[in-house]
Amino acid sequence: VAPFYLRLAEALLGPGEEAYA
């Protein structure tokens, strides 16, 4: 499970944030 800030970024920026993790 991604940290809350990555989940927040995904909510704001859309999917794909996990690719940077």
Secondary structure, 3 states (H helix, E strand, C coil): CCCHHHHHHHHHHCCCHHHCC
